[in-house]
Amino acid sequence: MEDSPRVKQYHRAQRILSVAAFLLDALVLVVLLASGWSISMRAAAERLTLHPAPALLVYLLFFGAITKVVGLPLDYIRGFRLEHRYGLSNLRLAGWVKDQLKGLAVGGLLAAVGLECLYGTMRRWPEHWWIISATLFVAFFVLLANLAPVLIFPIFFKFKPLANPALTERLLELSRRAGTRVRGVFEWKLSEKSKKANAALVGLGNTRRIILADTLLDRFSDDEVEAVLAHELGHHVHHHMAMNLAVQAVATYFGFFVVDRILARFSSACGFRGLADFANLPLLLLVGTALSLLLLPAVNGFSRRMERQADAYALRSIRDRTTFISSMEKLADLNLAETQPPAWIEFIFHSHPSLEKRIAFAREFSEQAGCDPATAPDS
Ligand SMILES: [Zn+2]
């Protein structure tokens, strides 16, 4: 299926705005570093308190205010104007502002805790801080995966148990067959904000649950919902959450080690008092940004492989494979998805194979497998 000019325009605009936002963020960090403003902000914070932990908090308030104010116009165009222009949003401006404030509070709190912990370990264990901090961060990622569905998601969205006992039972049965203990199926009130559709298997251990957007429930048949969920369960069967956490762990240890080396090398040249001088935050973030950009194609390549495995699992576990294809087509339609992104864009930026490839894979899979799911290829 050929993408319409409207779809292409929407994605082109999104890409341009994302690149612009990325460059602007990096520019702000460079300016804070090169102009000496970061050191002035630290000095101003220390005029209020000489204790390093509260001084870092004051510094983060300055830092957060500057980056938020500079980034706000692009956030507004990207997150509000563009979505409205393409008829994808149900959010009013007041709702968008409210979400921004909530995001700032949650993100600010997480960032403050993370950075206090980082600079705290730098002060106490300057030799081994990167191992200790990376270990704490990885433990925190696991904790967050467990707590997010009950603590963070409800701040932004409403959830209620799915009011369709037949579908609930079908999805729970599908989960049992996949060997996961799911603690509930929830309707996710996404329509208050967006016209886009989504579904996910979220949480870890006692918070494991299926969430289905109301926008999806409105438009998809029960068979199609089952096909979408079967894909999510494919991630579970192939241990993708654990693999993602492992990749995140390796990247964190590696990233913190590189930060340690670079701070040791450039701290005095930049006028910092040493490793634990939090005026070096812009440099630390620039190193982190550069590393994540370098790792992006590899991480996305790995992710596309996992998505293909989850698709194969879905196709093996549902009765009618045509519902998988129709669910993909409906998702593309509702989400204004680009089914044929340029190959180089898919290679670098996309965590999922293009919808065209996923649908072609489903067709090929059905032809190879014939009517017997047991003979289906496993890839
Ligand atoms: Zn997936």
Boltz pocket constraint, residues with backbone or C-beta under 6 A from the ligand:
constraints:
  - pocket:
      binder: B
      contacts: [[A, 231], [A, 232], [A, 235], [A, 307], [A, 310]]
      max_distance: 6.0
